[in-house]
Amino acid sequence: MTNKEQDWEFGVRAEGHLADPKSDGPVILGENDFKYKVSGQDWGILPDNWTYKEATAVDVDSEDQVYVFNRGTCPMIVFNSEGQVIRTWGQDIFKNPHGVTIAPDGTVYCVDNGDSTIRQFTPEGKLLKTLGTPNSPSPKMSGDPFSLPAHVAFDRRTGEFYVADGYSNARVHKYSPDGKLLFSWGESGTADGQLNIVHYLAVDNNGWVYVADRENHRIQIFSPDGKYETQWGNLSRAAAICIDDRSGTELVYIGEYFCGIATNDIGTDLGPRVTVMNTSGTVLARVGRDSYGAQPGRFYSPHGIAVDSKGDIYVAEVSWSDYGSHMNPQQELRSMQKLVKQ
């Protein structure tokens, strides 16, 4: 493939994807009972001269404190729901921040796929435990933990947790509450139960495990013992997932990447977007229908997703890796958005 052909298929377009100063400002996205106000600006009031570079993951604790894991000035920034910084930590610890999860006991699990570890911290940033040996990943596709892991999710009934592993290992690992490996499942492929980038996980109130099988464009659902149950299609590179039941009903929020190529870069309903579903797999709302871009109401790459007690959605986007680093000149783009429920 020539450079011209490669750019034709995989290049990042600027035309049609830049913010128009005349139209900047909040917009309303979504449908039915799921409508959200979106500013189009980076969310969170950062200290002077700080940047996210890109926000890779986000989670919200029981007090609606928002943990933003990022690759910028400081890896962990904790905000209140108004976007004011409460505390920061994590400098000189992480090689490539990827996933963050608040455990049922309030501790913070951080996935570093740069050194293939899972670390547990107090909310204030004190290291409690490390799973995996830093900078010693397991062999690719060996099935052993970890080879570029991506995310952690908890079964809140039992305290057991699951690790998405990930970029070089088509596996889900199940652990006891004290961090003992119980068993693993998964293999590379496109058939039922097979996986192609195990990117994000969620567990519902009945213990079913939802796997964002990103490059297979689907969510697969497994029993707590790893048996395949079903799958949801009609998704665009499902990258992030969370489940929230504070509305009285379990709702599933899915962050999706753009799945087109450079030649159909303004196609609609190809992602990036957020989809809201119930646990039966019914789509309740699509939030965002346009292609990627800086305009209010658009996304770049929803890589992490979380919901607070008000039903507001926080979306972390790897906009540098997927877009900004490929631009000429390179530029840091918006990477953290809050969708305010209307």
N, C-alpha and C positions, 0 to 999 in steps of 0.2 A: 504494500500500500504506500503510495507517495505521500509526502507531507501535505499536499493540497487535498488529497482524498481523505487523509486522516482528519484534517481540520473540518472538511465538509461533513463528516459523520460525527466526530466527537468534539469539535471545537465549541468554545463558550462564546455566545453572541452578546454584544452590548446593545445593538439596536433593538428597541422594543422592550428592553429590560431595565432601563434606567428610570429613576424617579423624575417626575415632571414637577418642577417647583410650583406650577400653577395648581396642581392637584394634590400636593402634599397635605396630609392631615388624616384624622381618624376616618376609618370606613367601617361599615358593618358587614361581617361575613356570616355565612351559615344559613340555616333554614329551619323551619318548623319551630320547635322549642329550644333550638340550639343556635342562637344568634349571639355574635360577639363583636365588641368594638376593638379595633386594632389600630394602633397609632402609626405603624410603619417605621418606627424608630427603635433603636436598641433600648431594651428595658433595663432598668437598674441604674442608680446614680453612682457611677464609679469615681473614685478619688482622682484628682488631677493627674494627668499623664498616664493613667492606667488604661489598659485595653483588655478586651477578652481575647483578641486575635480570632478565636472562634470558641463559642460555647459548645461543649460536646455532650453534656448531660445535665439534667436538672431533677431535683426531687423536693418535696414539700413535707415538713414534719407536722406533728400534731398541733403545733402552735402557729401554723401557717408561715413558718420561717422557710425561706427559699434558698436551697443549696445549689449554686451554679458552679459546675466543674468545667474548667476552661483551660486553654493553652496559652493564655496571655501572661500578664504581669504577675498574678497570684492565682495558683490553681483552684483554690476553693474560696469562694466569696459567698457569705451568708447574708441575705437581705431580709428585711421585713416585707410585708405584702405591698407596701408603698414604694419599694425599691430603694430604701435606705440601707446602707451597709451596717450590719450588726457586728460582724467579726470576719476575719480572714485567716487562712492558714494554708500550709502545704508547700511552701517554698522549699526547693532543693530536695524534694522527696520523689516526685513523679517524673517519669521519662516521657510518657505520652498519655495524658488523662483521657479516659474514655467513658466510663459509666459510674453513676453514683446512685446509691439506694439507702434510704433510711430504714433501718431494721425495726421490728416491733418494740425493741427495748430502747429505741432512740439513738442507738449508735449508728455510725455512718460507714458504709462499705463502699470503697473506691476501687474501681477496676482500672489498672494501668496496663494497656496492651502493648506498651513499649518495652516493659520488662517482664510481662506475663505473670503478674501478681494480682491478688485480691488483698486489700488492706482494710482492717477494721479500726475505726477511730472513735473517740468520744466526740460529742458535738463541738467541743472546743479544739479538737485537732490533736489530741494525745493518741499516739499509736498504741493499739491494744494487741493486735494480732496480724500476722502476715501469712497468707496461704500462697504456696508456690515459692520457688527460689528465684530471687531477682536475677534477671538476665540469663536464666537457664530454662528456656521454653522446652516443652516436650517436642519430640520430632513431629513434623507436619503429618497430619492425618493418622497419627498413631493411636488416637483415642484416649491417650493419657492426659491428665491435666498438667499444665495449661499451655496452649499454643495460640497466643494472641487472643486472650479472652475479651469479652465485650460488656457483659452486664450480669447483675445478680438480682434475683427476686425471691421473696420470702412467702412461705405458707404461714399466714398469721395465726392459724389454728394450732400449729405444732412447733413453730420456730425453726423448722427445717428450711433450707434454702437451696436454690438452684443457680448454677453458673452457666451462662451462655459462652461456649468455647468453640468457635467464635469465627475468627478470620482464617485460621490454618488448621482447624480441627472441627469437624462437623458433629459436635457432641454437646449434650446437656449433662452436667454432673449434679448429682443430688448429695447434699451434705446434712449431717445432723446439726442440731443447734450449737454444739461445741466445736464444729468444724471438722468432723470426721467424714471422710468420703464414704458414702453408702453404696452408690452404684452410678453407672453412666449409661447413656443410650444415644443412638443416632449414627448415621453414616452419610457420606457424600452422595448426592444424587437428586433426582427430581420426582421420584415416585412417592407414594404415600409414606410418610414417616421419615423419608430422607430429607437432607438439609443442604442448603447452599448459602452460607454465611448466617450462622446462628447469632443474630444481632441483639435481640432484646427479649425479655421474658416478663410475664405477669402471671399471678396465681389468683384464682377467684375464691369465693368463700366456701366452695365445695372441694377445693384442692386441685382443680383442673389446672394444668400448666399450659399457658398460651405462649407459643414461640413465634417471634417475628423472623420468619424464614426469608430474609431480605431479597436475595437474588432469585428466589423462586416466586416472588411477588405474592406472598400469601402469609396467612397466620395458620399455623398448625396447632392442634389441641391434643394434649396427651393426658393420660391418667397420672396420678401421683407415683405409680410404679413404672412410668415410661411407656405405656402402651398407647399406640396411635388410636385416636378416637375420630377426628374429623378435621376438616380444613375450611378456611374461608378464602375465596378468591376475590375477583373484582377489586383488587388493590394494586397500587403502583409501588413496587419496591418497599414493602412494609418494613420500616427501619426501627420504629419505636412503638412501645405499647405500655399503657397503664390501665388499671381497673380501679374505679372509685365507686363506693356505695353510699356516700353520704347524702345523696338525694332520696334514699329509700329504695333505690333500684341499682343493681350493679350495671355500670356503664363502662364501655370499653373505648378508650381513646387511642387512635393509631396515627402515628406520624409517618408520612410517605414521601419518598424521593420522587423527583422527575424521572420518568422512564422513557422519554423520547430521545431523539438524537438531534444533532445540530440543525438538520434540515427541517425538522418539524418543531422548532424551538418555541413557537407561539401556539402550538396545539393546546386545546383546553381539555380538562378532565384527565390529564396524564400525570398529575402531581406536578410539583410538590404541594401537599395539602395535609389537612387533618380530617380523619373520618371518625365519626361517633357511631358506635354500634351497641346493641345489647348482647348479652351472653348467648343468645340464640343465633347470633350472626346476622340479624336484621340491621341494615344501614338506617340510622336515624337521621343523620345529617352529613353532608360534605361541607367542610369549612375551607374555602378556597378552591377556585376552579381554573384560574389562569395559570400560565406558565411561571417559571422562576423569575425573580426580579426584585429590584429595590423599591418598587412602588408599594404604597400602603395597600394591604390586602393580599400581598404575595409572600411567598416563602422562598428560601434557597434549598436547604436540605434538612428537614426536620429529623434530627439525630437523637434527640431526647425529649421526653414529654412527661408532664406531671400536672396534677389538678389540686386546687386548694379547697377549703371548706365552703367557699362561695360558688364553686363551680367554674372559677376562672382557670384558664389553661396556660401553662408556661411551655414554651417551645424553644429548645436549644438547637442551633443549626450549625453544621460544619461548613460554613460558607467560604472559609479560606481554602480548605483542602479541595473542595469541589469546584469553586469558582474563582475566588480572588487570586489564588496563587497561579492561575492559568491566564490571567489578564495581562495585557501589556499597555502600561506598566502594571505591576502587581498592586493590589489594593485590599485593605481590610474592609469587609462588608458587614452589614448588620447580621448579628448571629444570635440574638436573644430577644424573643418577643413574648408579650403577655396578651392573651385574648380575654377580654373582660366580658363576662356573661351579662346579657341584657335581659 
